[in-house]
Amino acid sequence: VCVRHASEILTTARLVGNATTVDISYGDGSTHVAHVSGRDRTTDLVLVTLDGTIDISAAHLADHGPAAGAQVWVVAGKDPGTTAPWMSSGMLSSTNATLALDGGPVTSGLLQTDAVASSSANGGALVDANGSVTGIVLGRLGNDGTTYAVPLATALSVAEQLRTKGAAQH
């Protein structure tokens, strides 16, 4: 999810692994190299930065977080073998879910929804009824198929800390 016009993208660290650079693919088939600016183990977010000469628009970001019971959509890239972006709708069941990510630290304050997330949804956008990004999707985690996302305010705070300090404090 592009969070800063023409330069910064937030996604999940699981997608990036230990890479220091990643290829960002666009809908038109072109790719551009982005540099990993920092990782946050607690939220499983990674900030990648594109070369300043590349012009992509930032996503429309929500002004406030959603309420439990709100309709949300998981929006992601294309699944292998498909031609359209992946999308699923559901209800936001919690705005303060707690989860231990991949045996790592316990993370609280997560968004929880019953919207189904495909494997391509990891690092995608959780979108509200206005079409605004309200969270960064971590994916379907656990045995119950629940989809979790980092709230946008938390994700933007982590991104700012990764940009300025190289690490996030929680």
Buried (B, 14 or more C-beta within 10 A) or exposed (E): BBBBEBBBBBBBBBBBEEEEEBEBEEEEEEEBEBEBBBBBBBBBBBBBBBEEEBEBEBBEBBEEBBEEEBBBBBBBBBBEEEEEEBBBBBEBBBBEBEBEBEEEEEBEBBBBBBBBBBEBBBBBBBBBEEEBBBBBBBBBBEEEEBBBBBBBBBBBBBBBBBBEEEEBEB
